[in-house]
Amino acid sequence: MKQMFVSALVVAAAGVAGVYFMPGGAPDEGPAAGPVDGPADSGGVTPAAAPETLLSYTDERGTCSGEEQVSEDERVTYVQACDGVAGWRWYAEASEHGQTSRFSDRNDPEVQGQYGGYLGNFGQFHTVIEWRVLDGAPYATIHRYVSATFETGDAVRQETLIVTALRPGGSPTSCHVGLVDATAVSGANEIAREMADRLAADHDCASGTVWVVDAASPSVDAALASGSTRPAN
């Protein structure tokens, strides 16, 4: 399976390429791997129903197709589509500055995706996608975006968990709900699951904003209380 190759030297300099490690987890377990504790006490998923976690892959472990496209001004873009869960697909485009992606339950690859580089530069999505599923129906995903920051002059690895709401048959069919700065907060995997379970169902895709959990607002409750948001990509 061909992987996204753009910005490889810069990303590798920050340790982005290579083995994938999560805070507190083992290699290659996924963007939010670990035991599923069940839904949040309040919000979009009721306590009576326990969400299920399913994984899909965008590398050789998954079912994907891709092609390299070269524009008239010789800009190279790698376009990829991968099977997900319950008929959903993941679409992505990679260029020199990073990667956009989106999810769809129908064949509409011409729709523009959302850029994953909220934090850092020259990044790409990881090869494991976590799907939050209730009664067989996916309602949200969690996908790790790995990039580099240059605040100290040298490239430093930056990891962000992006929570996306799924809107079957909608327009759009997916949108970013929020992000968790996994480099700055502990328990990022569990926080991302809580964000998905509490906020995805009622998130307004037309709001143009996403919730942000970071060092200043290190939990979903803190983000909600402080109004920690930023423009959606």
C-alpha positions as CSV (number, residue, x, y, z in Angstrom):
1,M,0.0,0.0,0.0
2,K,1.5,3.3,-1.0
3,Q,1.8,5.7,1.9
4,M,1.6,9.5,1.9
5,F,5.1,10.7,1.0
6,V,5.0,14.5,1.1
7,S,7.0,16.4,3.7
8,A,8.6,13.1,4.7
9,L,12.0,14.5,5.6
10,V,10.5,17.2,7.8
11,V,8.1,14.9,9.5
12,A,10.7,12.2,10.0
13,A,13.0,14.8,11.6
14,A,10.3,15.3,14.3
15,G,10.0,11.6,14.9
16,V,6.6,11.5,13.1
17,A,7.5,8.7,10.8
18,G,8.1,5.2,12.1
19,V,6.6,3.3,15.0
20,Y,3.5,4.8,16.5
21,F,3.3,5.2,20.3
22,M,0.4,6.5,22.3
23,P,0.8,8.1,25.7
24,G,0.4,5.1,28.0
25,G,-0.1,2.6,25.2
26,A,1.7,0.1,23.1
27,P,2.7,0.5,19.5
28,D,0.1,0.3,16.8
29,E,-2.9,0.0,19.1
30,G,-4.8,2.8,17.5
31,P,-5.6,6.5,18.0
32,A,-7.4,6.0,21.2
33,A,-6.6,2.4,22.2
34,G,-7.4,0.8,25.5
35,P,-10.4,-0.5,27.4
36,V,-13.8,1.0,26.6
37,D,-15.2,2.4,29.8
38,G,-18.7,3.0,28.3
39,P,-20.4,6.3,27.6
40,A,-20.2,9.5,29.4
41,D,-22.6,10.2,32.2
42,S,-24.5,12.8,30.1
43,G,-24.7,14.0,26.6
44,G,-25.4,12.4,23.2
45,V,-25.1,8.8,24.2
46,T,-27.4,7.6,27.0
47,P,-26.0,5.7,30.0
48,A,-28.2,2.7,29.2
49,A,-26.4,2.0,25.9
50,A,-22.7,1.2,25.8
51,P,-20.8,2.4,22.7
52,E,-18.6,-0.1,21.0
53,T,-15.1,0.6,19.7
54,L,-14.1,-0.6,16.2
55,L,-10.9,0.0,14.3
56,S,-10.2,0.4,10.6
57,Y,-6.8,0.9,8.8
58,T,-5.5,3.1,6.1
59,D,-2.3,1.0,5.4
60,E,-1.7,-2.5,4.1
61,R,-4.0,-3.8,6.9
62,G,-7.0,-2.1,5.3
63,T,-8.8,-2.1,2.0
64,C,-7.7,1.1,0.3
65,S,-7.2,2.6,-3.2
66,G,-5.1,5.6,-4.1
67,E,-3.5,7.5,-6.9
68,E,-1.0,10.3,-7.4
69,Q,-2.3,13.4,-9.2
70,V,-0.1,16.1,-10.7
71,S,-1.6,19.5,-11.5
72,E,-0.7,21.8,-14.3
73,D,1.7,23.7,-12.1
74,E,3.3,20.4,-11.1
75,R,1.9,20.2,-7.6
76,V,1.6,16.6,-6.4
77,T,-1.4,15.3,-4.5
78,Y,-2.0,11.8,-3.3
79,V,-5.7,10.9,-3.1
80,Q,-6.7,7.9,-1.1
81,A,-10.0,6.1,-0.1
82,C,-10.3,3.3,2.5
83,D,-13.1,1.2,3.6
84,G,-14.3,1.9,7.2
85,V,-17.1,0.5,9.3
86,A,-20.7,-0.3,8.3
87,G,-20.5,1.0,4.8
88,W,-18.6,4.2,5.7
89,R,-15.4,5.2,3.8
90,W,-12.5,7.5,4.6
91,Y,-11.3,9.9,1.9
92,A,-8.0,11.8,2.1
93,E,-5.8,14.1,0.1
94,A,-2.1,14.6,0.9
95,S,0.0,17.5,-0.4
96,E,3.2,19.2,0.6
97,H,1.8,20.8,3.7
98,G,-0.3,18.1,5.2
99,Q,-3.4,16.0,4.8
100,T,-7.2,16.6,4.6
101,S,-9.8,13.9,5.2
102,R,-13.5,13.2,5.6
103,F,-15.9,10.3,6.1
104,S,-18.8,9.4,3.9
105,D,-21.5,6.7,3.7
106,R,-21.8,7.2,0.0
107,N,-19.6,7.5,-3.0
108,D,-18.9,11.2,-3.2
109,P,-15.1,11.6,-3.4
110,E,-15.2,15.1,-4.9
111,V,-16.3,16.7,-1.7
112,Q,-13.6,18.7,0.1
113,G,-12.2,17.3,3.3
114,Q,-11.0,19.1,6.4
115,Y,-7.4,19.8,7.1
116,G,-6.0,17.9,10.1
117,G,-3.1,20.2,11.0
118,Y,-4.7,22.3,13.7
119,L,-1.4,22.1,15.6
120,G,2.0,22.0,14.0
121,N,2.9,21.7,10.4
122,F,3.8,19.1,7.7
123,G,1.7,16.4,9.2
124,Q,-0.4,13.4,8.3
125,F,-3.1,11.2,9.8
126,H,-2.1,8.0,11.4
127,T,-3.0,4.7,9.9
128,V,-5.5,3.6,12.5
129,I,-9.0,5.1,12.8
130,E,-11.2,4.5,15.9
131,W,-15.0,4.3,15.3
132,R,-17.5,4.9,18.0
133,V,-20.5,2.7,17.3
134,L,-23.9,2.4,19.0
135,D,-26.3,-0.4,18.0
136,G,-24.2,-1.1,14.9
137,A,-24.3,2.5,13.7
138,P,-21.1,4.6,13.7
139,Y,-21.7,8.1,15.1
140,A,-18.1,9.4,15.5
141,T,-14.5,8.7,14.8
142,I,-11.2,9.5,16.5
143,H,-8.2,9.9,14.3
144,R,-4.7,10.9,15.4
145,Y,-2.9,13.6,13.4
146,V,0.9,13.6,13.7
147,S,2.8,16.8,12.8
148,A,5.8,18.9,13.7
149,T,6.2,22.2,15.5
150,F,9.2,24.5,15.2
151,E,8.9,26.8,18.2
152,T,12.4,26.0,19.4
153,G,13.9,26.0,15.9
154,D,14.2,22.2,15.7
155,A,11.3,20.0,14.6
156,V,9.3,18.6,17.5
157,R,6.7,15.9,17.3
158,Q,3.1,17.1,17.8
159,E,0.1,14.8,18.2
160,T,-3.5,15.8,18.0
161,L,-6.6,13.6,18.4
162,I,-9.4,14.8,16.1
163,V,-13.0,13.8,16.9
164,T,-15.3,13.8,13.9
165,A,-19.1,13.5,13.9
166,L,-20.8,11.3,11.3
167,R,-24.0,12.4,9.6
168,P,-25.3,9.6,7.4
169,G,-27.0,10.9,4.3
170,G,-26.2,14.5,5.4
171,S,-24.5,17.4,3.7
172,P,-21.8,17.2,4.8
173,T,-21.6,13.6,5.9
174,S,-18.9,14.4,8.5
175,C,-17.5,17.3,10.4
176,H,-14.9,18.0,13.1
177,V,-16.3,18.2,16.6
178,G,-13.1,19.0,18.4
179,L,-9.5,18.2,19.1
180,V,-7.5,17.0,22.0
181,D,-3.8,18.1,22.2
182,A,-2.4,14.7,23.0
183,T,1.1,16.2,23.5
184,A,-0.1,18.6,26.2
185,V,-2.7,16.6,28.3
186,S,-2.7,13.2,30.0
187,G,-5.4,10.7,29.3
188,A,-6.0,12.1,25.8
189,N,-7.4,8.8,24.5
190,E,-10.2,8.7,27.1
191,I,-10.9,12.4,26.7
192,A,-11.3,12.0,23.0
193,R,-13.8,9.2,23.6
194,E,-15.7,11.3,26.1
195,M,-15.8,14.2,23.6
196,A,-17.2,11.8,20.9
197,D,-19.8,10.3,23.2
198,R,-21.0,13.6,24.7
199,L,-20.7,16.1,21.9
200,A,-20.8,14.4,18.5
201,A,-24.6,13.8,18.3
202,D,-25.6,17.4,18.9
203,H,-22.6,19.2,17.3
204,D,-23.7,21.8,14.7
205,C,-21.6,21.2,11.6
206,A,-22.5,24.6,10.4
207,S,-21.1,26.4,13.4
208,G,-17.6,26.7,11.9
209,T,-16.0,26.0,15.3
210,V,-14.5,23.0,17.1
211,W,-14.0,22.3,20.8
212,V,-10.4,22.4,22.1
213,V,-9.0,20.4,25.0
214,D,-5.4,21.5,25.7
215,A,-3.2,22.5,28.6
216,A,-5.4,25.5,29.4
217,S,-8.6,23.5,29.3
218,P,-7.5,19.9,30.1
219,S,-10.9,18.2,30.1
220,V,-14.1,18.2,28.2
221,D,-15.9,19.9,31.1
222,A,-13.2,22.5,31.3
223,A,-13.5,23.2,27.6
224,L,-17.2,23.6,27.8
225,A,-17.0,25.8,30.9
226,S,-14.4,28.1,29.4
227,G,-15.8,28.1,25.8
228,S,-12.5,26.7,24.5
229,T,-13.1,26.7,20.8
230,R,-11.3,27.6,17.6
231,P,-12.3,27.9,13.9
232,A,-12.8,24.6,12.2
233,N,-10.5,23.7,9.4
